[in-house]
Amino acid sequence: MSRDDPFAGGVAPRLRRLDRELAAATTDAQCRDWTADRPDRIGFARLGQVRRELGNAAARYRTGTTGPDRTMISAVLLAVLLVGVPLLLLVPGPAQPARLTAIAVACVWALYLFRAVLRRLRIRRARKAPDRPAPIDDPFLYARARRTIESCAASARADRSYRRRGAAADLEYALDWLAAAQEELPRAR
């Protein structure tokens, strides 16, 4: 798959994707420890520490407005341009700022409604999807995480920004915690 390519995309999106995978694995490991299904007293804590170091590294890549906020702002501006301006031109009368403001507000509410409908459809699809094996049982979890962290660290070291180069140190710490978590795996007897 293309998402397993260690050099696909920027560093921050790869770190966020890995953080989501590790969050699911950490939660599963912690639940198993609490129910004593597979006692693993330290593994989930070390995976949590890996997540913390990934968060520190990802924080060095944040600049201004990102993610859903920037997407929403862009969508509102696009909706005002595509819907509001032609609607303003079709309605006779002088171009009043109040009318343009009302159209912009209506576009914002329509986008929020569209986003809510898409979220509901995604939730419904996820409920109907078949259950997958637990993330902690994935035999390639640690290998995939290590490969992603190493490639992100290499990209961070090659970055021109000194702030982003500092993310490489955080990612090295994450690799150390990941190796420690892997050593805690229960051995088959």
N, C-alpha and C positions, 0 to 999 in steps of 0.2 A: 504494500500500500504506500501511497505517497506520504501519508502522515507519519510513517515510521522513518522517513528519510531524515537523517540527523541534520542535514543542511537545508531543509525546506523552511522557508519563511524567516522572520526576524527572531531575535533572541527572546524578547518579552512574550510574544504569543506562545512560543514553545515552552517557556517557563510556566505560563499560566495553565497550559494544557497538562503539563507534568504535575503541577500542583493539584489540579482536579483529580488526576489519577491517584496520586499519593493520598489525597484526602479520603477517597473512597477506601483505599487499602488500609489506612490508619484506623478509620472508623470500624471497619470489619475486624481488624486485629484486636482493637480494644473491646468490641462486643464479645468476641470469642474468649478473651481473657476474663471478662466479667462473668460469662456463663460457664467458664472452665471447659469449654468444648475442646480447646487446644490452648493450654496455659502458655502464655507468651507475655511475661511480665514487663519486659524491657523493650521488646521489638517495636511496639506501637509508639512508645515514647521517643525512641530514636528516629522513627519515621516522621514523627511530629517535629523533631529537631531539623530533619532534612527539609521539611516544608517551611520552617521558619527561615532557614538560610536561603531557600529559593525565593521567599518573599523579600528578604533583604536585597538579594540580587535584582529581582524584578523592580524593586523600588528605585533603583539607580537608573532604570530605563524610563521612568515616568516623566513626562513633560506636559504640563498644562492639561488641557481637556482631552481625555482619551476615551475610548470605548463607547458605551451606549450614549453618553452625553454628546459627544461629537457627532455620532450617527443621528441622534434625534435633532440636533441643531441643523445638520445638513438636510435632513428630511423635511423639516419645517420650512426652511428656505426654498427648497425645491418645490414643495407643495404650494407655497405662496406664489412662486414664479409661474408654475404650470397651471394652477387653478385660480389663484386670486387675481392676477393681472388680467387674464382673458375675461374673467367674470366682471371685473371692474370696467373693462372696455365695452362689454356687451350691455351693461345696465346704463340707460340714458341718465344724463344729469352730470353735474360737475364732479370731478374726482375729489372726494372729501377724505380727509385722513381718518375720520371716524368709520367710514365704510371699509377702508382698507384694513383698519385695525380689527374690525369685526370679522372680516374674511380671514385674517391671519389667526385670530383666536379660534375660529371654526376649524381651520386647517390643523391647528395644534390638537384640538379635541378629537378630530377625526383620526389623526395619527395615533393618539393614545388608545382610541378604540380599536384601531387596526392592530396595534401591538398586543392588546389584551386578547383579541381573538386568536392571533397567532400563538400566543402563549397557551391558551386553552387547548388549541389543536395539538400542540407539542405535548402537553400533559396527557391528553387522551391517547395519543399515539404511544407514549411511553408506558401507559398502563396496560395497553393491549400487547405490548412487545413481550416475547417469551423471556423468562428469567435466564440470566447468564450466570456462569460460575462466579463465585466471590472474587473480588479483585486481588485479595491476598493470596489466593490459590493459583494465580497466574504464574507459571514457571518462568516466564520471561520478564516479570515485573522489575526485578533488580537490574537485569542486563539492559533493558530498555531505558530505565531511569539513568543508569550509569552512562550509557551512550549519549543520551540527550544532554545530561549535565556536562559531560566532557566536550561535546561540540559547542554548547553555549559558552563554556569557559574559554574555548579557543577563539570563538567570535568576540568575546569580551576583551581578551588580551590584545586582539588585533584592532580594536576600536580606537579612533582618534581622540575621543573624549576621555580625560583622566578619570572622570566620575564613573563612566561605564567600564573602564579598565579595572576599577576597584571591585566590580561585580565578580571578576574572576576569583578574587580571594574568597568571597562568600560562597562561590560555587565549589571551590576546593574544600571548604569546610563541609559543604553539603555532601561531597563525595566521601569524606571521612566518616560522617554520620551514617551514610548509606552502607558503607562497608561494615561499620559496627552493627547496624541493624541486620545485615545479612549473616553476620557471624552468630547472631542470636537465634537463627532459624532452628526449630527442633529437628534433630537428626533422626532418620529412619533407622530402626534397630533391627 
